[in-house]
């Protein structure tokens, strides 16, 4: 029942996108992955904003 209340409150404020974000955060917290995600996200954002020149030419290896 609490999940529906949280979902309804998030939907009222931010629509479906806000509700989905709340559920994703709750899943990260429940699974114990929030700290790892919190550490990873700024690094990923940095690479998105400042891509390595010529990265499209790199080959990924196994």
N, C-alpha and C positions, 0 to 999 in steps of 0.2 A: 504494500500500500504506500509506503514511503517513497518508493521509486516513482510512482505515478504522480505524487505530490511534487517531487523535485522536477520531474519532466514537465508537468503543467506549469510550474513557476518559471522554468527556463523558457518554455514556449511562449509564455506571456511577455517575457522581456525581450527575447532575441529570436523568436520564431523557431523553426525546426533546426536551423544551424546552431543556435544557442543550446537547444535541448541535446543535440548530438554531442556538442563539446562537453557538456556537463556529464553525460553518460561515459564518454571516453575518459575523462578525468577520474570519475568514480571507479572505472575498471582498472586504471593504472594504480590507484590507491589500494583497491581491494587485492590486486595481484602482487603488491609490493614492488612495482616497477617504476614508481613515480620518481625516485631519486635518480635512477639510471636515465630515464627520459629527460629529466630536468637538466642533467649534465650534458646530454647528447644534443638537445635542441639548439642551444646557442652556437655550437660548433657547426651544425648542419646549416643554420641560417647564415653564418659567416661564409661558408662555401657557396651558398646560393647567391649571396650578394657580391662575393669576390671570387669568381671562378678562376681556376688555373688556366692560363693562356694555352691554347692548343689541346685542351683536354679531350676534345672530340677525336683526336688522332691516337689516343692511347688505347692499347689492347689490354683487356682484363685477362688475367691468367688464373688457372685453377689452383 
